[in-house]
Amino acid sequence: MGAVVSCVQAIFRTIGNCIMAVVHAIGAALTAIINGIVALFDIIISCLTCGRGGTRRRGMRTRTHYHTSRV
């Protein structure tokens, strides 16, 4: 009788491990998708603001004016 109980426990433990593996895989996939969306928005915002968005302040760029002579 003890062998039957042990076998049933092992079956339920295996089923539980399989369910948890599926849940972890779904969580990892959702995390990857969300990270991808965040990175995409980061690129779009950085492009629209010329890289000056948020608190990431880069060195101020000075414009160089080129004068052409009239000949």
N, C-alpha and C positions, 0 to 999 in steps of 0.2 A: 504494500500500500504506500509506503514511503517513497518508492521509486516513481510511482504514478504522480504523486504530489510534486516531486522534484522535477519531473518532466513537464508538468503543466506550468510550474513556476518559470522554468527555462523558456518555454514557449511565450508566456506573457512578457518576460523580460526582453526577449528578442523582438517582439512586436513593439514594445515600448521604445526600444533603441531605434528601430526603423522609423517610427513616427517622429522621434526627436531629431533624427538625421534629416528627415524631410523638412521639419520646422526650421532647423538651422540653415538648410540650403535656401529655403524661401527667404529667410532673414538676410542671408548674404547677398542674394540676388537683388532684393529691395535696396539694401545699402549701396550696392554698386550702381543701381539705376539712379538713386537720389544723388550720389556723389557725382555722377555724370551730368545730371541736370544742373547741379550747383556749379560745376566747372564751366558748363556752357554759358550760364548766365554771367559768371565771372568774366568770361572772355568777351561777351557782348557788352557788358557794362564798361569794361576796360577799353574796348574799342570806341564806344560812344563818347567816353570822357577823355580820350587820348591818354589813357593810363593814369589819370589823376583822380580817379574815383576813390571814395572812402578815405581811410586814414593813411593809406600808403602814399606818402609824399615822396616824390623823387626830386632830384635836383632841378631847380628852375632852369629852363632852357632860355637862353638869350638869342634873339634873332639877329642874324648878321645881315646888314643891308648892303647890297652890292650896287654900286653906282656905275652906270655905263656912260661913257663919254659920247657926245653927239658929234659925229664926224660927217 
